[in-house]
Amino acid sequence: MASYKNLADDELLPLIKRELFSAIIGDVLDKMGYLHCFLPPRIRPLRDDMVLAGRAMPVLEVDLEPGGDGVRKPFGLMLEALDDLKTHEVYVAAGASATYALWGELMSTRAMKLGAAGAVMDGWARDTPGILRLGFPTFAHGSYAQDQGPRGEVRDFRIPLYLGGVSIRPGDLIYGDRDGVLVVPREAEVEALSR
């Protein structure tokens, strides 16, 4: 077993993807007293072999009032949030109802160009064949083509979120595989990975 201590993310994250899996990370966190680290089980990889390890970049999504006044910026701050992704980050979107897609092929293409590690949605993804062709690790409720354009928007990003009883802060370690997605709090990371 490799040593995870004092490694930069360029080395650490590929090592985690190669050597660890969600169940063992979750078991260790339980033993450390971190009992609420798994995101809801409805958040699944678009393909079972997808694995992600990266740093959380939380994104707050909100629903729009049906038939609103029409005077607004389409998608809110979505493009700003997407363009602000850094290498090894995971776009983690939560807050909206599950009535439209929060992620798609064009967003995946841009995220890959920026070096992002993956995307995690408490909602749907669309353009699934394109995302699967790209091989971009995307975790969502599944696929559903309805667009968020007239239904929701990104209200803020790089802020702490609370999803399914789990706190997600910018920079927390996010790990996902076919058995689930979990958040490793920054303050627990070194000990959890060492164990």
RODO-2510 file (C-alpha; in nm, 4 decimals, decimal comma):
residues 195
     n   res          X          Y          Z
     1     m     0,0000     0,0000     0,0000
     2     a     0,1369     0,3385    -0,0992
     3     s     0,1908     0,6300     0,1354
     4     y    -0,0596     0,9106     0,0808
     5     k     0,1139     1,1575     0,3111
     6     n     0,2683     1,4765     0,1688
     7     l     0,1692     1,4022    -0,1907
     8     a     0,0561     1,6802    -0,4222
     9     d    -0,2837     1,6298    -0,5871
    10     d    -0,1144     1,5426    -0,9196
    11     e     0,0171     1,2269    -0,7518
    12     l    -0,2370     1,1775    -0,4730
    13     l    -0,5610     1,1723    -0,6734
    14     p    -0,4540     0,9162    -0,9373
    15     l    -0,3170     0,6983    -0,6558
    16     i    -0,6492     0,7146    -0,4697
    17     k    -0,8386     0,6234    -0,7887
    18     r    -0,6085     0,3303    -0,8516
    19     e    -0,5845     0,1846    -0,5014
    20     l    -0,8960     0,2739    -0,3023
    21     f    -1,2716     0,2277    -0,3293
    22     s    -1,5705     0,3944    -0,1680
    23     a    -1,6536     0,1185     0,0828
    24     i    -1,3082     0,1128     0,2424
    25     i    -1,2865     0,4924     0,2604
    26     g    -1,6342     0,5031     0,4156
    27     d    -1,5483     0,2312     0,6694
    28     v    -1,2382     0,4198     0,7810
    29     l    -1,4320     0,7458     0,8137
    30     d    -1,6947     0,5644     1,0250
    31     k    -1,4212     0,4401     1,2597
    32     m    -1,2918     0,7964     1,2867
    33     g    -1,6394     0,9190     1,3885
    34     y    -1,7315     1,0794     1,0546
    35     l    -2,0654     0,9047     1,0104
    36     h    -2,2242     1,1271     0,7452
    37     c    -1,9935     1,1286     0,4438
    38     f    -2,1845     0,9408     0,1713
    39     l    -2,4050     1,1414    -0,0618
    40     p    -2,7549     0,9997    -0,1243
    41     p    -2,7556     0,6683    -0,3150
    42     r    -2,9638     0,8201    -0,5948
    43     i    -2,6384     0,9814    -0,7179
    44     r    -2,4869     0,7183    -0,9476
    45     p    -2,2192     0,7070    -1,2186
    46     l    -2,3553     0,7331    -1,5724
    47     r    -2,1504     0,4200    -1,6435
    48     d    -2,0534     0,1670    -1,3769
    49     d    -1,6792     0,1817    -1,4515
    50     m    -1,6574     0,5579    -1,3849
    51     v    -1,4392     0,6532    -1,0879
    52     l    -1,3576     1,0009    -0,9701
    53     a    -1,1269     1,1547    -0,7121
    54     g    -1,0901     1,5292    -0,6871
    55     r    -1,1474     1,8484    -0,4930
    56     a    -1,5005     1,9782    -0,4382
    57     m    -1,6117     2,2923    -0,6182
    58     p    -1,9659     2,3262    -0,4773
    59     v    -2,2304     2,4923    -0,6950
    60     l    -2,5679     2,6134    -0,5663
    61     e    -2,8542     2,5516    -0,8102
    62     v    -3,2032     2,6971    -0,7587
    63     d    -3,5392     2,6540    -0,9277
    64     l    -3,6957     2,9497    -1,1032
    65     e    -4,0533     3,0573    -1,0539
    66     p    -4,2606     2,9175    -1,3431
    67     g    -4,3404     3,1883    -1,5952
    68     g    -4,1108     3,4401    -1,4257
    69     d    -4,0632     3,7912    -1,5587
    70     g    -3,8120     3,6801    -1,8239
    71     v    -3,5632     3,9506    -1,7224
    72     r    -3,2694     3,7437    -1,6106
    73     k    -2,9400     3,6055    -1,7251
    74     p    -2,9979     3,2569    -1,8733
    75     f    -2,8548     2,9835    -1,6485
    76     g    -2,7523     3,2427    -1,3866
    77     l    -2,3847     3,1992    -1,2947
    78     m    -2,3481     2,8585    -1,4596
    79     l    -2,0916     2,9677    -1,7198
    80     e    -1,8901     3,1560    -1,4582
    81     a    -1,8913     2,8525    -1,2287
    82     l    -1,7925     2,6213    -1,5122
    83     d    -1,5125     2,8506    -1,6313
    84     d    -1,3829     2,8812    -1,2742
    85     l    -1,3133     2,5070    -1,2479
    86     k    -0,9508     2,4281    -1,1711
    87     t    -0,7395     2,1199    -1,2366
    88     h    -0,8530     1,8209    -1,0264
    89     e    -1,1785     1,9863    -0,9163
    90     v    -1,5204     1,8234    -0,9138
    91     y    -1,8230     2,0332    -1,0070
    92     v    -2,0727     1,9422    -0,7313
    93     a    -2,4221     2,0836    -0,7971
    94     a    -2,7082     2,0745    -0,5470
    95     g    -3,0086     2,2744    -0,4331
    96     a    -3,2536     2,2463    -0,7231
    97     s    -3,5486     2,0119    -0,7653
    98     a    -3,4872     1,7030    -0,9767
    99     t    -3,7029     1,8239    -1,2655
   100     y    -3,4348     1,9120    -1,5217
   101     a    -3,0766     1,8321    -1,6176
   102     l    -2,7902     2,0120    -1,4435
   103     w    -2,5062     1,8798    -1,6609
   104     g    -2,4435     1,7889    -2,0240
   105     e    -2,1928     1,7142    -2,2979
   106     l    -2,0860     2,0740    -2,3645
   107     m    -2,0217     2,1297    -1,9938
   108     s    -1,8228     1,8044    -1,9811
   109     t    -1,6134     1,9147    -2,2790
   110     r    -1,5321     2,2480    -2,1134
   111     a    -1,4598     2,0856    -1,7764
   112     m    -1,2207     1,8375    -1,9387
   113     k    -1,0362     2,1206    -2,1153
   114     l    -0,9883     2,2876    -1,7758
   115     g    -0,8537     1,9658    -1,6206
   116     a    -1,1516     1,8976    -1,3940
   117     a    -1,1802     1,5523    -1,2353
   118     g    -1,5555     1,5007    -1,2755
   119     a    -1,9071     1,6202    -1,2019
   120     v    -2,1518     1,5222    -0,9270
   121     m    -2,5160     1,6282    -0,9558
   122     d    -2,8012     1,6029    -0,7121
   123     g    -3,0140     1,5922    -1,0249
   124     w    -2,9978     1,4708    -1,3832
   125     a    -2,7439     1,4729    -1,6641
   126     r    -2,8301     1,4974    -2,0336
   127     d    -2,6486     1,4358    -2,3627
   128     t    -2,5502     1,1039    -2,2094
   129     p    -2,4087     0,9418    -2,5273
   130     g    -2,1739     1,2394    -2,5681
   131     i    -2,0617     1,2314    -2,2043
   132     l    -1,9999     0,8572    -2,2293
   133     r    -1,7992     0,9081    -2,5512
   134     l    -1,5858     1,1639    -2,3677
   135     g    -1,5456     0,9285    -2,0707
   136     f    -1,5872     1,2210    -1,8303
   137     p    -1,6707     1,0886    -1,4795
   138     t    -2,0269     1,2090    -1,4239
   139     f    -2,2456     1,1106    -1,1298
   140     a    -2,6158     1,1992    -1,1278
   141     h    -2,9613     1,0542    -1,0686
   142     g    -2,9416     0,9253    -1,4248
   143     s    -3,0196     1,0817    -1,7586
   144     y    -3,3081     1,3120    -1,8410
   145     a    -3,3038     1,5569    -2,1320
   146     q    -3,5211     1,8400    -1,9975
   147     d    -3,3125     2,1594    -2,0038
   148     q    -3,2565     2,3784    -1,7009
   149     g    -3,2584     2,7000    -1,9138
   150     p    -3,6133     2,8167    -1,8336
   151     r    -3,6393     2,6176    -1,5077
   152     g    -3,3320     2,6830    -1,2953
   153     e    -3,0019     2,8589    -1,2591
   154     v    -2,6729     2,8617    -1,0740
   155     r    -2,7059     3,1140    -0,7934
   156     d    -2,3583     3,0854    -0,6369
   157     f    -2,0462     2,8695    -0,6326
   158     r    -1,7394     2,7919    -0,4212
   159     i    -1,9588     2,8035    -0,1129
   160     p    -2,0285     2,5332     0,1473
   161     l    -2,3310     2,3177     0,0638
   162     y    -2,5329     2,0653     0,2582
   163     l    -2,6555     1,7666     0,0574
   164     g    -2,8406     1,4702     0,2030
   165     g    -2,7031     1,5336     0,5504
   166     v    -2,3465     1,5773     0,4231
   167     s    -2,1454     1,8980     0,4402
   168     i    -1,9473     1,9761     0,1237
   169     r    -1,6895     2,2529     0,1449
   170     p    -1,4652     2,3870    -0,1296
   171     g    -1,1516     2,1731    -0,1449
   172     d    -1,2919     1,8691     0,0355
   173     l    -1,1914     1,5399    -0,1227
   174     i    -1,4687     1,3830    -0,3345
   175     y    -1,4453     1,0158    -0,4256
   176     g    -1,6980     0,8267    -0,6352
   177     d    -1,7363     0,4827    -0,7857
   178     r    -2,0245     0,2468    -0,8673
   179     d    -2,0973     0,1985    -0,4943
   180     g    -2,1420     0,5649    -0,4109
   181     v    -1,9987     0,9120    -0,3769
   182     l    -1,8489     1,0317    -0,0519
   183     v    -1,6929     1,3464     0,0878
   184     v    -1,3740     1,3289     0,2922
   185     p    -1,3515     1,6461     0,5023
   186     r    -1,0190     1,8291     0,4645
   187     e    -0,9388     1,7950     0,8332
   188     a    -0,9830     1,4149     0,8190
   189     e    -0,8106     1,3511     0,4880
   190     v    -0,4546     1,2719     0,5937
   191     e    -0,5592     1,0361     0,8732
   192     a    -0,8310     0,8663     0,6676
   193     l    -0,6022     0,8007     0,3717
   194     s    -0,3190     0,6854     0,5972
   195     r    -0,5453     0,4319     0,7690
***
